Amino acid sequence: MKITKEMDIMSAVDNYPETVDVFQRFGMHCFGCMAARFENIEQGASAHGIDVDILIEALNEAVK
């Protein structure tokens, strides 16, 4: 897998712009949020009540 739950949100978006749609589909519209600059994907998913494993699977599917 290319994207892990330990990766910070903005690194995922910067390195894989195609993940933006996935984050938004899961209700994570946090690209303008200051937390996105220091939270990892797991922390962001938890804050939004999202199953991080399902999110990571969808993100990696998008970057194949």
PDB file with SEQRES, HELIX, SHEET and CRYST1 records, atoms N, CA, C and O in Angstrom:
SEQRES   1 A   64  MET LYS ILE THR LYS GLU MET ASP ILE MET SER ALA VAL          
SEQRES   2 A   64  ASP ASN TYR PRO GLU THR VAL ASP VAL PHE GLN ARG PHE          
SEQRES   3 A   64  GLY MET HIS CYS PHE GLY CYS MET ALA ALA ARG PHE GLU          
SEQRES   4 A   64  ASN ILE GLU GLN GLY ALA SER ALA HIS GLY ILE ASP VAL          
SEQRES   5 A   64  ASP ILE LEU ILE GLU ALA LEU ASN GLU ALA VAL LYS              
HELIX    1 AA1 ILE A    9  ASN A   15  1                                   7    
HELIX    2 AA2 THR A   19  ARG A   25  1                                   7    
HELIX    3 AA3 MET A   34  ARG A   37  5                                   4    
HELIX    4 AA4 ILE A   41  ALA A   47  1                                   7    
HELIX    5 AA5 VAL A   52  ALA A   62  1                                  11    
CRYST1    1.000    1.000    1.000  90.00  90.00  90.00 P 1           1          
ATOM      1  N   MET A   1       0.833  -1.180   0.000  1.00  0.00           N  
ATOM      2  CA  MET A   1       0.000   0.000   0.000  1.00  0.00           C  
ATOM      3  C   MET A   1       0.882   1.250   0.000  1.00  0.00           C  
ATOM      4  O   MET A   1       1.935   1.285   0.637  1.00  0.00           O  
ATOM      5  N   LYS A   2       0.444   2.238  -0.705  1.00  0.00           N  
ATOM      6  CA  LYS A   2       1.186   3.480  -0.793  1.00  0.00           C  
ATOM      7  C   LYS A   2       0.828   4.432   0.336  1.00  0.00           C  
ATOM      8  O   LYS A   2       1.693   5.139   0.853  1.00  0.00           O  
ATOM      9  N   ILE A   3      -0.432   4.454   0.717  1.00  0.00           N  
ATOM     10  CA  ILE A   3      -0.903   5.375   1.740  1.00  0.00           C  
ATOM     11  C   ILE A   3      -1.168   4.588   3.015  1.00  0.00           C  
ATOM     12  O   ILE A   3      -1.785   3.523   2.983  1.00  0.00           O  
ATOM     13  N   THR A   4      -0.699   5.119   4.129  1.00  0.00           N  
ATOM     14  CA  THR A   4      -0.908   4.467   5.420  1.00  0.00           C  
ATOM     15  C   THR A   4      -1.667   5.413   6.348  1.00  0.00           C  
ATOM     16  O   THR A   4      -1.739   6.618   6.105  1.00  0.00           O  
ATOM     17  N   LYS A   5      -2.221   4.854   7.399  1.00  0.00           N  
ATOM     18  CA  LYS A   5      -2.975   5.680   8.342  1.00  0.00           C  
ATOM     19  C   LYS A   5      -2.072   6.621   9.129  1.00  0.00           C  
ATOM     20  O   LYS A   5      -2.555   7.585   9.723  1.00  0.00           O  
ATOM     21  N   GLU A   6      -0.760   6.354   9.142  1.00  0.00           N  
ATOM     22  CA  GLU A   6       0.189   7.220   9.838  1.00  0.00           C  
ATOM     23  C   GLU A   6       0.586   8.434   9.012  1.00  0.00           C  
ATOM     24  O   GLU A   6       1.151   9.386   9.549  1.00  0.00           O  
ATOM     25  N   MET A   7       0.297   8.414   7.703  1.00  0.00           N  
ATOM     26  CA  MET A   7       0.648   9.520   6.814  1.00  0.00           C  
ATOM     27  C   MET A   7      -0.212  10.738   7.150  1.00  0.00           C  
ATOM     28  O   MET A   7      -1.408  10.615   7.412  1.00  0.00           O  
ATOM     29  N   ASP A   8       0.418  11.917   7.137  1.00  0.00           N  
ATOM     30  CA  ASP A   8      -0.404  13.093   7.430  1.00  0.00           C  
ATOM     31  C   ASP A   8      -1.285  13.411   6.213  1.00  0.00           C  
ATOM     32  O   ASP A   8      -0.934  13.113   5.072  1.00  0.00           O  
ATOM     33  N   ILE A   9      -2.416  14.012   6.491  1.00  0.00           N  
ATOM     34  CA  ILE A   9      -3.450  14.236   5.487  1.00  0.00           C  
ATOM     35  C   ILE A   9      -2.915  15.048   4.309  1.00  0.00           C  
ATOM     36  O   ILE A   9      -3.129  14.677   3.155  1.00  0.00           O  
ATOM     37  N   MET A  10      -2.230  16.140   4.587  1.00  0.00           N  
ATOM     38  CA  MET A  10      -1.761  17.001   3.505  1.00  0.00           C  
ATOM     39  C   MET A  10      -0.670  16.339   2.671  1.00  0.00           C  
ATOM     40  O   MET A  10      -0.563  16.622   1.478  1.00  0.00           O  
ATOM     41  N   SER A  11       0.139  15.469   3.260  1.00  0.00           N  
ATOM     42  CA  SER A  11       1.129  14.730   2.473  1.00  0.00           C  
ATOM     43  C   SER A  11       0.433  13.807   1.481  1.00  0.00           C  
ATOM     44  O   SER A  11       0.850  13.685   0.329  1.00  0.00           O  
ATOM     45  N   ALA A  12      -0.631  13.163   1.944  1.00  0.00           N  
ATOM     46  CA  ALA A  12      -1.387  12.283   1.051  1.00  0.00           C  
ATOM     47  C   ALA A  12      -1.967  13.080  -0.109  1.00  0.00           C  
ATOM     48  O   ALA A  12      -1.887  12.657  -1.263  1.00  0.00           O  
ATOM     49  N   VAL A  13      -2.552  14.234   0.201  1.00  0.00           N  
ATOM     50  CA  VAL A  13      -3.168  15.071  -0.836  1.00  0.00           C  
ATOM     51  C   VAL A  13      -2.110  15.655  -1.771  1.00  0.00           C  
ATOM     52  O   VAL A  13      -2.298  15.676  -2.987  1.00  0.00           O  
ATOM     53  N   ASP A  14      -1.014  16.122  -1.211  1.00  0.00           N  
ATOM     54  CA  ASP A  14       0.049  16.715  -2.035  1.00  0.00           C  
ATOM     55  C   ASP A  14       0.685  15.685  -2.964  1.00  0.00           C  
ATOM     56  O   ASP A  14       0.949  15.972  -4.132  1.00  0.00           O  
ATOM     57  N   ASN A  15       0.929  14.485  -2.442  1.00  0.00           N  
ATOM     58  CA  ASN A  15       1.576  13.440  -3.236  1.00  0.00           C  
ATOM     59  C   ASN A  15       0.620  12.705  -4.163  1.00  0.00           C  
ATOM     60  O   ASN A  15       1.030  12.197  -5.207  1.00  0.00           O  
ATOM     61  N   TYR A  16      -0.644  12.647  -3.787  1.00  0.00           N  
ATOM     62  CA  TYR A  16      -1.652  11.916  -4.555  1.00  0.00           C  
ATOM     63  C   TYR A  16      -2.916  12.774  -4.665  1.00  0.00           C  
ATOM     64  O   TYR A  16      -3.874  12.542  -3.928  1.00  0.00           O  
ATOM     65  N   PRO A  17      -2.938  13.757  -5.566  1.00  0.00           N  
ATOM     66  CA  PRO A  17      -4.092  14.656  -5.674  1.00  0.00           C  
ATOM     67  C   PRO A  17      -5.407  13.929  -5.933  1.00  0.00           C  
ATOM     68  O   PRO A  17      -6.477  14.452  -5.621  1.00  0.00           O  
ATOM     69  N   GLU A  18      -5.334  12.743  -6.495  1.00  0.00           N  
ATOM     70  CA  GLU A  18      -6.549  11.974  -6.764  1.00  0.00           C  
ATOM     71  C   GLU A  18      -7.253  11.515  -5.486  1.00  0.00           C  
ATOM     72  O   GLU A  18      -8.372  11.006  -5.543  1.00  0.00           O  
ATOM     73  N   THR A  19      -6.598  11.693  -4.331  1.00  0.00           N  
ATOM     74  CA  THR A  19      -7.228  11.297  -3.071  1.00  0.00           C  
ATOM     75  C   THR A  19      -8.249  12.322  -2.570  1.00  0.00           C  
ATOM     76  O   THR A  19      -9.063  12.008  -1.702  1.00  0.00           O  
ATOM     77  N   VAL A  20      -8.210  13.531  -3.104  1.00  0.00           N  
ATOM     78  CA  VAL A  20      -9.133  14.574  -2.654  1.00  0.00           C  
ATOM     79  C   VAL A  20     -10.575  14.090  -2.758  1.00  0.00           C  
ATOM     80  O   VAL A  20     -11.351  14.254  -1.817  1.00  0.00           O  
ATOM     81  N   ASP A  21     -10.936  13.500  -3.885  1.00  0.00           N  
ATOM     82  CA  ASP A  21     -12.307  13.007  -4.070  1.00  0.00           C  
ATOM     83  C   ASP A  21     -12.674  11.956  -3.036  1.00  0.00           C  
ATOM     84  O   ASP A  21     -13.807  11.922  -2.554  1.00  0.00           O  
ATOM     85  N   VAL A  22     -11.725  11.103  -2.696  1.00  0.00           N  
ATOM     86  CA  VAL A  22     -11.985  10.054  -1.707  1.00  0.00           C  
ATOM     87  C   VAL A  22     -12.218  10.668  -0.330  1.00  0.00           C  
ATOM     88  O   VAL A  22     -13.183  10.324   0.352  1.00  0.00           O  
ATOM     89  N   PHE A  23     -11.341  11.567   0.073  1.00  0.00           N  
ATOM     90  CA  PHE A  23     -11.523  12.229   1.371  1.00  0.00           C  
ATOM     91  C   PHE A  23     -12.894  12.916   1.427  1.00  0.00           C  
ATOM     92  O   PHE A  23     -13.606  12.806   2.425  1.00  0.00           O  
ATOM     93  N   GLN A  24     -13.252  13.612   0.369  1.00  0.00           N  
ATOM     94  CA  GLN A  24     -14.533  14.317   0.348  1.00  0.00           C  
ATOM     95  C   GLN A  24     -15.706  13.345   0.379  1.00  0.00           C  
ATOM     96  O   GLN A  24     -16.704  13.599   1.052  1.00  0.00           O  
ATOM     97  N   ARG A  25     -15.593  12.248  -0.336  1.00  0.00           N  
ATOM     98  CA  ARG A  25     -16.659  11.238  -0.335  1.00  0.00           C  
ATOM     99  C   ARG A  25     -16.898  10.675   1.067  1.00  0.00           C  
ATOM    100  O   ARG A  25     -18.022  10.307   1.410  1.00  0.00           O  
ATOM    101  N   PHE A  26     -15.849  10.612   1.866  1.00  0.00           N  
ATOM    102  CA  PHE A  26     -15.956  10.109   3.232  1.00  0.00           C  
ATOM    103  C   PHE A  26     -16.335  11.213   4.225  1.00  0.00           C  
ATOM    104  O   PHE A  26     -16.432  10.961   5.426  1.00  0.00           O  
ATOM    105  N   GLY A  27     -16.546  12.423   3.730  1.00  0.00           N  
ATOM    106  CA  GLY A  27     -16.958  13.521   4.602  1.00  0.00           C  
ATOM    107  C   GLY A  27     -15.807  14.286   5.228  1.00  0.00           C  
ATOM    108  O   GLY A  27     -16.007  15.073   6.152  1.00  0.00           O  
ATOM    109  N   MET A  28     -14.607  14.057   4.728  1.00  0.00           N  
ATOM    110  CA  MET A  28     -13.445  14.780   5.246  1.00  0.00           C  
ATOM    111  C   MET A  28     -13.130  15.927   4.283  1.00  0.00           C  
ATOM    112  O   MET A  28     -12.415  15.753   3.296  1.00  0.00           O  
ATOM    113  N   HIS A  29     -13.678  17.089   4.592  1.00  0.00           N  
ATOM    114  CA  HIS A  29     -13.478  18.282   3.764  1.00  0.00           C  
ATOM    115  C   HIS A  29     -12.491  19.210   4.467  1.00  0.00           C  
ATOM    116  O   HIS A  29     -12.729  20.412   4.586  1.00  0.00           O  
ATOM    117  N   CYS A  30     -11.405  18.646   4.920  1.00  0.00           N  
ATOM    118  CA  CYS A  30     -10.542  19.364   5.866  1.00  0.00           C  
ATOM    119  C   CYS A  30      -9.287  19.956   5.248  1.00  0.00           C  
ATOM    120  O   CYS A  30      -8.327  20.228   5.970  1.00  0.00           O  
ATOM    121  N   PHE A  31      -9.262  20.163   3.956  1.00  0.00           N  
ATOM    122  CA  PHE A  31      -8.021  20.633   3.329  1.00  0.00           C  
ATOM    123  C   PHE A  31      -7.683  22.063   3.705  1.00  0.00           C  
ATOM    124  O   PHE A  31      -6.512  22.441   3.688  1.00  0.00           O  
ATOM    125  N   GLY A  32      -8.674  22.863   4.044  1.00  0.00           N  
ATOM    126  CA  GLY A  32      -8.427  24.222   4.495  1.00  0.00           C  
ATOM    127  C   GLY A  32      -8.276  24.312   6.001  1.00  0.00           C  
ATOM    128  O   GLY A  32      -7.952  25.371   6.538  1.00  0.00           O  
ATOM    129  N   CYS A  33      -8.509  23.212   6.677  1.00  0.00           N  
ATOM    130  CA  CYS A  33      -8.474  23.163   8.140  1.00  0.00           C  
ATOM    131  C   CYS A  33      -7.026  23.097   8.623  1.00  0.00           C  
ATOM    132  O   CYS A  33      -6.202  22.386   8.048  1.00  0.00           O  
ATOM    133  N   MET A  34      -6.733  23.829   9.663  1.00  0.00           N  
ATOM    134  CA  MET A  34      -5.377  23.798  10.217  1.00  0.00           C  
ATOM    135  C   MET A  34      -5.000  22.403  10.710  1.00  0.00           C  
ATOM    136  O   MET A  34      -3.830  22.024  10.654  1.00  0.00           O  
ATOM    137  N   ALA A  35      -5.969  21.644  11.189  1.00  0.00           N  
ATOM    138  CA  ALA A  35      -5.684  20.302  11.703  1.00  0.00           C  
ATOM    139  C   ALA A  35      -5.119  19.396  10.611  1.00  0.00           C  
ATOM    140  O   ALA A  35      -4.328  18.499  10.905  1.00  0.00           O  
ATOM    141  N   ALA A  36      -5.509  19.614   9.369  1.00  0.00           N  
ATOM    142  CA  ALA A  36      -5.022  18.775   8.268  1.00  0.00           C  
ATOM    143  C   ALA A  36      -3.512  18.909   8.088  1.00  0.00           C  
ATOM    144  O   ALA A  36      -2.875  18.049   7.481  1.00  0.00           O  
ATOM    145  N   ARG A  37      -2.957  19.971   8.608  1.00  0.00           N  
ATOM    146  CA  ARG A  37      -1.519  20.193   8.468  1.00  0.00           C  
ATOM    147  C   ARG A  37      -0.696  19.379   9.468  1.00  0.00           C  
ATOM    148  O   ARG A  37       0.493  19.141   9.254  1.00  0.00           O  
ATOM    149  N   PHE A  38      -1.341  18.953  10.567  1.00  0.00           N  
ATOM    150  CA  PHE A  38      -0.571  18.192  11.559  1.00  0.00           C  
ATOM    151  C   PHE A  38      -1.207  16.868  11.956  1.00  0.00           C  
ATOM    152  O   PHE A  38      -0.567  16.066  12.634  1.00  0.00           O  
ATOM    153  N   GLU A  39      -2.445  16.617  11.553  1.00  0.00           N  
ATOM    154  CA  GLU A  39      -3.079  15.334  11.882  1.00  0.00           C  
ATOM    155  C   GLU A  39      -2.731  14.289  10.832  1.00  0.00           C  
ATOM    156  O   GLU A  39      -2.609  14.589   9.645  1.00  0.00           O  
ATOM    157  N   ASN A  40      -2.573  13.051  11.302  1.00  0.00           N  
ATOM    158  CA  ASN A  40      -2.415  11.990  10.321  1.00  0.00           C  
ATOM    159  C   ASN A  40      -3.808  11.492   9.914  1.00  0.00           C  
ATOM    160  O   ASN A  40      -4.816  11.908  10.487  1.00  0.00           O  
ATOM    161  N   ILE A  41      -3.851  10.621   8.946  1.00  0.00           N  
ATOM    162  CA  ILE A  41      -5.132  10.164   8.400  1.00  0.00           C  
ATOM    163  C   ILE A  41      -5.959   9.462   9.473  1.00  0.00           C  
ATOM    164  O   ILE A  41      -7.177   9.633   9.531  1.00  0.00           O  
ATOM    165  N   GLU A  42      -5.308   8.681  10.310  1.00  0.00           N  
ATOM    166  CA  GLU A  42      -6.040   7.975  11.364  1.00  0.00           C  
ATOM    167  C   GLU A  42      -6.695   8.957  12.335  1.00  0.00           C  
ATOM    168  O   GLU A  42      -7.849   8.767  12.719  1.00  0.00           O  
ATOM    169  N   GLN A  43      -5.980   9.987  12.728  1.00  0.00           N  
ATOM    170  CA  GLN A  43      -6.535  10.981  13.650  1.00  0.00           C  
ATOM    171  C   GLN A  43      -7.711  11.727  13.010  1.00  0.00           C  
ATOM    172  O   GLN A  43      -8.733  11.953  13.658  1.00  0.00           O  
ATOM    173  N   GLY A  44      -7.563  12.102  11.751  1.00  0.00           N  
ATOM    174  CA  GLY A  44      -8.637  12.797  11.047  1.00  0.00           C  
ATOM    175  C   GLY A  44      -9.864  11.924  10.887  1.00  0.00           C  
ATOM    176  O   GLY A  44     -10.990  12.377  11.093  1.00  0.00           O  
ATOM    177  N   ALA A  45      -9.644  10.663  10.518  1.00  0.00           N  
ATOM    178  CA  ALA A  45     -10.766   9.726  10.356  1.00  0.00           C  
ATOM    179  C   ALA A  45     -11.484   9.535  11.685  1.00  0.00           C  
ATOM    180  O   ALA A  45     -12.714   9.525  11.734  1.00  0.00           O  
ATOM    181  N   SER A  46     -10.721   9.384  12.756  1.00  0.00           N  
ATOM    182  CA  SER A  46     -11.307   9.196  14.082  1.00  0.00           C  
ATOM    183  C   SER A  46     -12.149  10.403  14.485  1.00  0.00           C  
ATOM    184  O   SER A  46     -13.237  10.246  15.039  1.00  0.00           O  
ATOM    185  N   ALA A  47     -11.651  11.602  14.209  1.00  0.00           N  
ATOM    186  CA  ALA A  47     -12.378  12.821  14.556  1.00  0.00           C  
ATOM    187  C   ALA A  47     -13.706  12.920  13.808  1.00  0.00           C  
ATOM    188  O   ALA A  47     -14.646  13.565  14.273  1.00  0.00           O  
ATOM    189  N   HIS A  48     -13.772  12.273  12.645  1.00  0.00           N  
ATOM    190  CA  HIS A  48     -14.989  12.313  11.829  1.00  0.00           C  
ATOM    191  C   HIS A  48     -15.830  11.037  11.958  1.00  0.00           C  
ATOM    192  O   HIS A  48     -16.846  10.890  11.279  1.00  0.00           O  
ATOM    193  N   GLY A  49     -15.407  10.124  12.823  1.00  0.00           N  
ATOM    194  CA  GLY A  49     -16.158   8.888  13.017  1.00  0.00           C  
ATOM    195  C   GLY A  49     -16.093   7.947  11.821  1.00  0.00           C  
ATOM    196  O   GLY A  49     -17.049   7.224  11.541  1.00  0.00           O  
ATOM    197  N   ILE A  50     -14.970   7.958  11.120  1.00  0.00           N  
ATOM    198  CA  ILE A  50     -14.789   7.156   9.902  1.00  0.00           C  
ATOM    199  C   ILE A  50     -13.900   5.967  10.218  1.00  0.00           C  
ATOM    200  O   ILE A  50     -12.906   6.094  10.933  1.00  0.00           O  
ATOM    201  N   ASP A  51     -14.263   4.807   9.680  1.00  0.00           N  
ATOM    202  CA  ASP A  51     -13.443   3.603   9.819  1.00  0.00           C  
ATOM    203  C   ASP A  51     -12.170   3.811   8.997  1.00  0.00           C  
ATOM    204  O   ASP A  51     -12.223   3.838   7.767  1.00  0.00           O  
ATOM    205  N   VAL A  52     -11.035   3.957   9.667  1.00  0.00           N  
ATOM    206  CA  VAL A  52      -9.787   4.296   8.993  1.00  0.00           C  
ATOM    207  C   VAL A  52      -9.345   3.204   8.017  1.00  0.00           C  
ATOM    208  O   VAL A  52      -8.762   3.515   6.978  1.00  0.00           O  
ATOM    209  N   ASP A  53      -9.606   1.950   8.326  1.00  0.00           N  
ATOM    210  CA  ASP A  53      -9.176   0.874   7.429  1.00  0.00           C  
ATOM    211  C   ASP A  53      -9.918   0.935   6.097  1.00  0.00           C  
ATOM    212  O   ASP A  53      -9.329   0.700   5.042  1.00  0.00           O  
ATOM    213  N   ILE A  54     -11.201   1.248   6.146  1.00  0.00           N  
ATOM    214  CA  ILE A  54     -11.990   1.370   4.910  1.00  0.00           C  
ATOM    215  C   ILE A  54     -11.517   2.596   4.128  1.00  0.00           C  
ATOM    216  O   ILE A  54     -11.411   2.550   2.903  1.00  0.00           O  
ATOM    217  N   LEU A  55     -11.237   3.679   4.828  1.00  0.00           N  
ATOM    218  CA  LEU A  55     -10.738   4.887   4.177  1.00  0.00           C  
ATOM    219  C   LEU A  55      -9.394   4.619   3.497  1.00  0.00           C  
ATOM    220  O   LEU A  55      -9.205   4.994   2.340  1.00  0.00           O  
ATOM    221  N   ILE A  56      -8.470   3.983   4.193  1.00  0.00           N  
ATOM    222  CA  ILE A  56      -7.147   3.688   3.625  1.00  0.00           C  
ATOM    223  C   ILE A  56      -7.277   2.804   2.392  1.00  0.00           C  
ATOM    224  O   ILE A  56      -6.586   3.016   1.396  1.00  0.00           O  
ATOM    225  N   GLU A  57      -8.159   1.819   2.460  1.00  0.00           N  
ATOM    226  CA  GLU A  57      -8.380   0.947   1.305  1.00  0.00           C  
ATOM    227  C   GLU A  57      -8.868   1.762   0.105  1.00  0.00           C  
ATOM    228  O   GLU A  57      -8.386   1.570  -1.011  1.00  0.00           O  
ATOM    229  N   ALA A  58      -9.813   2.663   0.328  1.00  0.00           N  
ATOM    230  CA  ALA A  58     -10.351   3.490  -0.750  1.00  0.00           C  
ATOM    231  C   ALA A  58      -9.285   4.450  -1.293  1.00  0.00           C  
ATOM    232  O   ALA A  58      -9.210   4.673  -2.501  1.00  0.00           O  
ATOM    233  N   LEU A  59      -8.477   5.010  -0.417  1.00  0.00           N  
ATOM    234  CA  LEU A  59      -7.419   5.914  -0.861  1.00  0.00           C  
ATOM    235  C   LEU A  59      -6.407   5.190  -1.727  1.00  0.00           C  
ATOM    236  O   LEU A  59      -6.002   5.702  -2.771  1.00  0.00           O  
ATOM    237  N   ASN A  60      -5.998   4.010  -1.306  1.00  0.00           N  
ATOM    238  CA  ASN A  60      -5.029   3.252  -2.091  1.00  0.00           C  
ATOM    239  C   ASN A  60      -5.621   2.751  -3.404  1.00  0.00           C  
ATOM    240  O   ASN A  60      -4.904   2.620  -4.396  1.00  0.00           O  
ATOM    241  N   GLU A  61      -6.893   2.476  -3.418  1.00  0.00           N  
ATOM    242  CA  GLU A  61      -7.562   2.081  -4.663  1.00  0.00           C  
ATOM    243  C   GLU A  61      -7.529   3.259  -5.650  1.00  0.00           C  
ATOM    244  O   GLU A  61      -7.351   3.065  -6.853  1.00  0.00           O  
ATOM    245  N   ALA A  62      -7.700   4.458  -5.137  1.00  0.00           N  
ATOM    246  CA  ALA A  62      -7.707   5.649  -5.993  1.00  0.00           C  
ATOM    247  C   ALA A  62      -6.340   5.939  -6.611  1.00  0.00           C  
ATOM    248  O   ALA A  62      -6.264   6.531  -7.688  1.00  0.00           O  
ATOM    249  N   VAL A  63      -5.271   5.534  -5.948  1.00  0.00           N  
ATOM    250  CA  VAL A  63      -3.932   5.847  -6.461  1.00  0.00           C  
ATOM    251  C   VAL A  63      -3.291   4.708  -7.242  1.00  0.00           C  
ATOM    252  O   VAL A  63      -2.130   4.803  -7.639  1.00  0.00           O  
ATOM    253  N   LYS A  64      -4.029   3.649  -7.460  1.00  0.00           N  
ATOM    254  CA  LYS A  64      -3.484   2.534  -8.256  1.00  0.00           C  
ATOM    255  C   LYS A  64      -3.188   2.953  -9.663  1.00  0.00           C  
ATOM    256  O   LYS A  64      -2.726   2.141 -10.465  1.00  0.00           O  
TER     257      LYS A  64                                                      
END                                                                             
